[in-house]
Amino acid sequence: MAEKSLTFWEHLDELRAVIMRIVVCMTVLAIVFFCLKDLLFDIVLAPSSDDFILYQLIRDWLPNAEMQPIAIQMINTELTGQFMTHMQVAFYVAIVVSAPYILWQIFNYLAPALYSNERHFVRIAMVSGTLLFYVGAAVSYVLIFPLSYRFLALYQVSEIVVNMIDLQSYVGTMAMLCLMMGIMFELPLVAILLGHFGLVTSSMMSQYRRHAILAILIAAAIITPTTDIFTLIIVAMPIYLLYECSIIGVKVLEIKSSK
């Protein structure tokens, strides 16, 4: 069945409707999360507590490890700081939660211009890309940010200098790390897309594995706000595993294409 042809203004009306639905969805979710302040900040501030799940697991797995208690006071230095941070966090979470709906609205708008095989490919890419982003953000929240926070919060150049962590700095660092790791976890999808268009091959990726490892270490050093080698390795290892998964994914794509 042929797609109905739309005029320029009808396309513009469709785009306006898509944008309005996205804005309404994000606004409603932002209001909901803003009202759930206690639950929202219990989750956001959890890595700053000694009872966080990662620290408990470390104590269980390494009972002889000495973990200095975190006794850092969280402060706010601006009159509107806490209220604005509350709004920002609610907005950030609304964007993350509504991402599948936003992508689906965009896909539905663009779908009539795509062939059936292209629609299927784009649909798979959107679903897998969203899932990979969520996994990357979760890894950052559970593993990378807590380790970075613990190192930075307890680091002192002198005993006379007391650490007091600003709330906005805490939230900004967490958001930045979650965003960066979410983007880095898109590596397999990007590699498969490049392989699909013939820009990379599995043999090429295997050949340049050493160069990739160096690039991964540089990227991990940029992402990681700490200077210790342990946190650097913690960040680099998942990215390297994703690179190996990318090689496998491109190889599978090549096998399917050759049939």
Summary of the structure (lengths in Angstrom):
residues: 259
radius of gyration: 22.3
end to end distance: 30.1
largest distance: 75.7
contacts: 682
relative contact order: 0.10
helix: 77%
strand: 2%
